[in-house]
Amino acid sequence: MTKLSLVTNVFLLLPGLPLLVILAAFLPPGLGTVILVLVITGWAGSARVLRSQALSIRSKDFVAAAVVSGERAGRIMFREILPNMASIVMGTLLACVIYGIGAQAGLEFLGLGDVSTVSWGNNLFWAGNEGALLTGSWWVFVPSGVCIALVAFALALINYAVDEVTNPRLRKIKAPKDTERSAAK
Protein backbone atom coordinates (compact mmCIF):
# COMPACT_ATOMS: atom_id res chain seq x y z
CA MET A 1 0.00 0.00 0.00
CA THR A 2 1.46 3.35 -0.99
CA LYS A 3 1.77 6.33 1.31
CA LEU A 4 -0.81 8.29 -0.66
CA SER A 5 -3.27 5.41 -0.34
CA LEU A 6 -2.67 5.34 3.41
CA VAL A 7 -3.29 9.10 3.68
CA THR A 8 -6.46 8.69 1.60
CA ASN A 9 -7.68 5.93 3.92
CA VAL A 10 -7.06 8.14 6.97
CA PHE A 11 -9.05 11.01 5.43
CA LEU A 12 -11.86 8.62 4.53
CA LEU A 13 -12.06 7.53 8.17
CA LEU A 14 -12.51 11.12 9.37
CA PRO A 15 -16.13 12.28 9.45
CA GLY A 16 -16.32 14.95 6.75
CA LEU A 17 -19.11 17.24 7.91
CA PRO A 18 -18.06 17.54 11.58
CA LEU A 19 -14.45 18.13 10.52
CA LEU A 20 -15.68 20.72 8.03
CA VAL A 21 -17.59 22.59 10.74
CA ILE A 22 -14.71 22.41 13.24
CA LEU A 23 -12.10 23.66 10.76
CA ALA A 24 -14.36 26.45 9.53
CA ALA A 25 -15.07 27.52 13.12
CA PHE A 26 -11.38 27.86 14.03
CA LEU A 27 -10.10 29.45 10.83
CA PRO A 28 -10.82 33.10 9.94
CA PRO A 29 -14.05 33.54 7.93
CA GLY A 30 -13.85 34.16 4.20
CA LEU A 31 -14.06 32.52 0.81
CA GLY A 32 -10.46 31.29 0.96
CA THR A 33 -11.13 29.53 4.25
CA VAL A 34 -14.23 27.83 2.88
CA ILE A 35 -12.32 26.64 -0.19
CA LEU A 36 -9.42 25.40 1.94
CA VAL A 37 -11.73 23.52 4.30
CA LEU A 38 -13.67 21.95 1.42
CA VAL A 39 -10.45 20.79 -0.25
CA ILE A 40 -9.08 19.35 3.00
CA THR A 41 -12.25 17.44 3.81
CA GLY A 42 -13.52 16.45 0.37
CA TRP A 43 -10.64 15.15 -1.73
CA ALA A 44 -10.28 11.60 -0.42
CA GLY A 45 -13.46 10.06 -1.82
CA SER A 46 -12.82 11.45 -5.29
CA ALA A 47 -9.20 10.32 -5.19
CA ARG A 48 -10.27 6.78 -4.30
CA VAL A 49 -12.80 6.60 -7.16
CA LEU A 50 -10.37 8.00 -9.76
CA ARG A 51 -7.52 5.75 -8.61
CA SER A 52 -9.76 2.69 -8.81
CA GLN A 53 -10.88 3.59 -12.34
CA ALA A 54 -7.29 4.24 -13.46
CA LEU A 55 -6.13 0.89 -12.07
CA SER A 56 -9.00 -0.83 -13.85
CA ILE A 57 -8.14 0.76 -17.19
CA ARG A 58 -4.41 0.12 -16.66
CA SER A 59 -5.09 -3.62 -16.75
CA LYS A 60 -6.79 -3.48 -20.18
CA ASP A 61 -5.21 -4.97 -23.31
CA PHE A 62 -4.88 -1.69 -25.21
CA VAL A 63 -2.75 -0.22 -22.39
CA ALA A 64 -0.58 -3.34 -22.35
CA ALA A 65 -0.19 -3.02 -26.12
CA ALA A 66 0.91 0.59 -25.72
CA VAL A 67 3.48 -0.45 -23.10
CA VAL A 68 4.81 -3.24 -25.32
CA SER A 69 5.06 -0.89 -28.29
CA GLY A 70 7.39 1.31 -26.24
CA GLU A 71 5.22 4.35 -25.58
CA ARG A 72 6.28 6.57 -22.69
CA ALA A 73 4.27 6.63 -19.46
CA GLY A 74 3.04 10.21 -20.01
CA ARG A 75 1.80 9.41 -23.49
CA ILE A 76 0.01 6.28 -22.24
CA MET A 77 -1.63 8.31 -19.48
CA PHE A 78 -2.83 11.14 -21.75
CA ARG A 79 -3.63 9.13 -24.89
CA GLU A 80 -4.92 5.84 -23.54
CA ILE A 81 -6.08 6.10 -19.93
CA LEU A 82 -7.46 9.64 -19.49
CA PRO A 83 -9.74 9.62 -22.58
CA ASN A 84 -11.32 6.43 -21.25
CA MET A 85 -11.81 8.10 -17.86
CA ALA A 86 -13.54 11.22 -19.23
CA SER A 87 -16.96 10.19 -17.98
CA ILE A 88 -15.83 9.39 -14.43
CA VAL A 89 -13.57 12.46 -14.21
CA MET A 90 -16.36 14.79 -15.29
CA GLY A 91 -18.86 13.07 -13.02
CA THR A 92 -16.50 13.34 -10.07
CA LEU A 93 -15.78 17.00 -10.84
CA LEU A 94 -19.46 17.90 -11.03
CA ALA A 95 -20.23 15.93 -7.87
CA CYS A 96 -17.47 17.88 -6.08
CA VAL A 97 -18.93 21.16 -7.34
CA ILE A 98 -22.40 20.19 -6.08
CA TYR A 99 -20.91 19.16 -2.74
CA GLY A 100 -18.97 22.42 -2.57
CA ILE A 101 -22.04 24.55 -3.22
CA GLY A 102 -24.06 22.69 -0.61
CA ALA A 103 -21.27 22.69 1.98
CA GLN A 104 -20.51 26.38 1.45
CA ALA A 105 -24.18 27.28 1.82
CA GLY A 106 -24.39 25.06 4.89
CA LEU A 107 -21.33 26.65 6.52
CA GLU A 108 -22.68 30.11 5.87
CA PHE A 109 -26.11 29.09 7.14
CA LEU A 110 -24.41 28.09 10.39
CA GLY A 111 -22.72 31.49 10.52
CA LEU A 112 -19.23 30.13 9.84
CA GLY A 113 -18.70 32.14 6.67
CA ASP A 114 -18.17 35.82 6.08
CA VAL A 115 -21.53 37.31 7.09
CA SER A 116 -20.75 40.58 5.31
CA THR A 117 -20.91 38.98 1.85
CA VAL A 118 -24.02 38.28 -0.16
CA SER A 119 -24.64 34.59 -0.84
CA TRP A 120 -27.39 32.01 -0.68
CA GLY A 121 -26.04 30.60 2.57
CA ASN A 122 -25.86 34.04 4.19
CA ASN A 123 -29.41 34.74 3.05
CA LEU A 124 -30.50 31.57 4.81
CA PHE A 125 -28.45 32.54 7.88
CA TRP A 126 -30.11 35.95 8.15
CA ALA A 127 -33.54 34.48 7.47
CA GLY A 128 -33.01 32.06 10.35
CA ASN A 129 -31.75 34.77 12.68
CA GLU A 130 -34.65 37.07 11.94
CA GLY A 131 -37.25 34.34 12.45
CA ALA A 132 -38.52 34.30 8.85
CA LEU A 133 -39.86 30.77 9.23
CA LEU A 134 -41.69 31.64 12.43
CA THR A 135 -43.26 34.79 10.96
CA GLY A 136 -44.27 33.11 7.70
CA SER A 137 -41.91 35.24 5.58
CA TRP A 138 -41.26 32.49 3.05
CA TRP A 139 -40.00 34.96 0.41
CA VAL A 140 -36.86 35.48 2.50
CA PHE A 141 -35.55 31.90 2.46
CA VAL A 142 -37.35 30.01 -0.32
CA PRO A 143 -35.59 31.71 -3.29
CA SER A 144 -32.15 30.85 -1.91
CA GLY A 145 -33.11 27.23 -1.29
CA VAL A 146 -34.69 26.94 -4.73
CA CYS A 147 -31.59 28.44 -6.37
CA ILE A 148 -29.29 25.99 -4.58
CA ALA A 149 -31.54 23.09 -5.62
CA LEU A 150 -31.80 24.28 -9.24
CA VAL A 151 -28.04 24.70 -9.62
CA ALA A 152 -27.43 21.24 -8.16
CA PHE A 153 -30.11 19.75 -10.43
CA ALA A 154 -28.65 21.51 -13.50
CA LEU A 155 -25.17 20.20 -12.70
CA ALA A 156 -26.59 16.70 -12.24
CA LEU A 157 -28.25 16.95 -15.67
CA ILE A 158 -24.96 18.11 -17.19
CA ASN A 159 -23.29 15.13 -15.53
CA TYR A 160 -25.92 12.82 -17.03
CA ALA A 161 -25.42 14.35 -20.49
CA VAL A 162 -21.63 14.06 -20.33
CA ASP A 163 -21.92 10.47 -19.17
CA GLU A 164 -24.26 9.65 -22.04
CA VAL A 165 -21.92 11.23 -24.60
CA THR A 166 -18.66 9.75 -23.28
CA ASN A 167 -19.86 6.29 -22.22
CA PRO A 168 -20.25 4.04 -25.27
CA ARG A 169 -22.42 1.55 -23.35
CA LEU A 170 -25.13 4.22 -22.94
CA ARG A 171 -25.35 5.14 -26.62
CA LYS A 172 -28.44 3.99 -28.43
CA ILE A 173 -27.79 1.74 -31.40
CA LYS A 174 -29.90 2.71 -34.38
CA ALA A 175 -31.48 -0.21 -36.16
CA PRO A 176 -31.12 -0.38 -39.95
CA LYS A 177 -34.15 0.76 -41.92
CA ASP A 178 -34.75 -2.72 -43.34
CA THR A 179 -35.14 -4.13 -39.81
CA GLU A 180 -37.67 -1.40 -38.93
CA ARG A 181 -39.83 -2.22 -41.97
CA SER A 182 -39.86 -5.97 -41.26
CA ALA A 183 -40.72 -5.35 -37.60
CA ALA A 184 -43.66 -3.10 -38.59
CA LYS A 185 -45.25 -5.83 -40.75
N, C-alpha and C positions, 0 to 999 in steps of 0.2 A: 504494500500500500504506500503510495507516495505521500509526501508531506502535504501537498495541496489537498489531496483527498482526505487526509486526517483533519486538516483545518476546516474543510467543507463539512465533514461529519460533526465536528464540534459546533459549528454555527447552526447546523440543522437540529442539534439537540437543544439549543437555546430557544426559549419561547419568543417568537418574533414580536408580537404586539406588546407584551409587557416590557421587553427590552427597548422597543421603540419609544414607549412612553417615558421610561426612566431616563434614557439618553437625552430625549428632547427636553425633559424637565431640568436636567443639570447643565445643558449647554445653553449659550445665549440664544434668544429667539431670533429668527430670521430665515430667509429662504435657503441660504447656504447650510444652515444647521439642519433644516428639514431634509435637504438633499443628502447631506452626509449621513444622517441617521438612517434614511431609507436605503442608501447603498450598503451601509454596514449590516443592516438587519435583513436585507432582501436578496442578496446575491447568491446565497448557497443553494437554494432550490433550483434556480435557473442553471447554475453551474453543473449541478448533478445531472439534470436533464440533457443539457448540451453535450456533456462528456459521454454519457451513455449512448447518445445517438452517434457521436463521432466514433466511438469504439465499435459500434454495430456496423457502421459503414466501412470502417477500416478493415474489417474481416471479409469484405466482399471480393469477388473475383476480379472486378475491373481495377480495384486498388492494387491487388497483388500483381496484376499484369503491368500496371504502371511502375511498380517497384522493380519488377524483373526487367522491364525495358530500360531502366536506368534513370528514370526521372528523379529530379531532386525533391526533397521533402516539402519545400515551399510550394513547388508547382503541383505536387500531388494534393496538398491541402487546398489550394485555391482553384484548381481545375477539376478535381475529382470529388473531394469530400464536401467542401462548402456548397457547391451548387446542389448537391443532393440533400443538404440540410436546410435549404432556403425556407421551406415550410415551417420547420420546427424553430428556426432562428427568429423568423418573423412572428410566429405565434408566441414565443417566449418574450420577445421585445414588447409586443402589444399587451401581453398579460402583465408585464412589469410596469408599463405605463398606466394601466388600469389600477393596479395595486398602488402605485405612487399617488395617483389622483385621490383615491379613496383614503389612503393613509394620511396624506397631507391635509385633506379636509377634516379627517378625524382628529388629527393633532390640533388643528386650529379650532375645531369645535370644543376641544377640551381646554382651550386657552393656552396651549403650549407653543403657539406660533407668534408671529409679530402681529399684535392686535391693531396696529396702526395702519396696516395694509388692507386693501379691499380684495376679498376672495370669497369663494363660496363657503369655505369653512368658517371664516370670520363672521360672515352673515349669519350662519347657524349659531355661532357662539353668542353673538349679540341678541339674536332672537331668543335664545334660551335664557340669557341673563335678564332680559326685559319681560319675560313671562308671556311671550307671544302665543304659546300653546295654551296657556291658562286663560288668556283673554280672548281667544278665538281669532287672533290676527294671523290667519293662515297665509296671507300674502307676503308675510315677512320671511317665512322659512320654506314654503313650498317651492318657489322658483329655484332656489339654490339646490334643493334636493332633486328636483326634476332635471336641472342642468347636469348635475353629477351623473344621474342615471342615464340621461341621453348620450352624454359623451362616452360613458362606459359601454353602452349598447352599440353606439356607432363604431367604436374600436373593436368590439367583438364581431360586428358584421364585416369590418375590414379584414379581420383575422380569418373569418370564414371564407371570404372571397380569395384571399391570398392562398389559403390552404387548398381551395378548389382549383386554382390556376396552377400551383406548383406541385401538387400531388397527383401523379398520373393515375393512381387507383380510383380517384374521385371523378375523373373525366368521364362523360357519357360517350359511349361508343355509338356512332350513328349507323343504323342498319342500311344496307344498300337498298336502292329503290325497288329492285326486283323482289326482294324479300317482303317489303311493305305491301306490294300488290298481291302477292300470293297469300299473305296473312289476311288481307281484307276479303278475299273470296271465300 
